[in-house]
Amino acid sequence: MTALPRFALTFTEVFMSREFLMPRYVVTGENALEGAAKYFSVMGKKALIITGTVTAKSACFSALESALDKAGVAHAAFPDIHGEPDDIVVNAALSAYRENGCDCFAAIGGGSALDTMKAAAVLAAKGGRISDFLGKQIEGRLPFMAAIPTTAGTGSEATRFTVITDTATDVKMLISGAALIPDLAVVDPEFTVSAPKSITAATGLDALTHAVESFTSKKAQPLTDSAALSAVKRIFKNLPAAYKNGGDISARSEMCMAALEAGIAINNASVTIVHGMSRPIGAYFHVPHGISNAMLLEKCLGFALDGNYPRFAELGRAVGAADFSDNDKTASEKFIGAVGELCAVCEIPTLEGYGIDRGKFFEVIDKMAQDAVASGSPANTVKPVSVDDVKNIYRSLWD
């Protein structure tokens, strides 16, 4: 008897229970802050707004302050997010939360602001250090969290994950648990219009990575499939336009929806080999997360391809890179080619082009490979991934 493909529906899979989680409240579209007013009014008495130095001076930050004022929620600001978050900035945010007598959080900005909020909320509720929670599932009630993204990509407004660098070990820690899902996600495309081209590219390709990885994850399920496939199609159609013309509000709107869909998808199906390998590059060489994902996309997806040709072929046909005259292997390969073309449009550099020293990179390949596999993400890939496989892919980035 011929074995069924991994994603064919068997009797067991049809009736296997699955969990699907997302934020309690989601408000999207133009004037989303106004639409979220009734949820702001119940978030607490005083909110700590976590944001970056640039965003703190922006119109969208002022709009959030105004929305909280109208809802009767006092607020204080922590405008000290400068890059991807680490345990030091999380501790500083927690101190600001306590010193200002806050009882809830809002974060407005990119994924770094949102991730910092989640980590600070964990410590506010549970104490200790954020590294104490590595490898544990965060459960129970945390302070109310409102997430307002100003980039279209990380999906942190919809996920149970936060990634925080441990400065003592240089490891990007993936902290997870259902309690980390924000209570409220407010997604307004107008807030993303000012994002520069480099951020648009990095976050847009981060969203693509989320969507593709969740669609091809061993944890995929019908609900995540719908969100992930929709996100992939939106990104291929709209990211080039958003990258070339940041003022294209239609493209920005579509990218915001794609990022939200992709975030919801990984929240339930998780990520795979790309994210597992991307985090160590970011930790050791300070490459922005979306860029390191994009650097890895072709190589990692190419590695995973023969784990399930039908699944990757579906993506190839969905974005118009292949059609039904192509067999699954050919359609899969055409999809990988289309991913490479999209990365080229977004001017993603190589490791060398980014300025990373080849010798230093090779010095830490063994440790990066161990960190990648230890993160757990590669285990969700549609074929087995060994430490040696990861080492080989890292080396191939210099071919």
Secondary structure by P-SEA (a helix, b strand, c coil): cccccccccccccccbbbbbbccccccccccccccaaaaaaacccccbbbbcccccccaaaaaaaaaaaaacccccccccccccccaaaaaaaaaaaaaaccccccccccaaaaaaaaaaaaaacccccccccccccccccccbbbbbbcccccccccccbbbbbccccccccccccccccccbbbbbccccccccaaaaaaaaaaaaaaaaaaaacccccaaaaaaaaaaaaaaaacaaaaaacccaaaaaaaaaaaaaaaaaaaacccccaaaaaaaaaaaaccccaaaaaaacaaaaaaaaccccaaaaaaaaaaaccccccccaaaaaaaaaaaaaaaaaaacccccccccccaaaaaaaaaaaaaaaaaccccccccccccaaaaaaaaaaccc
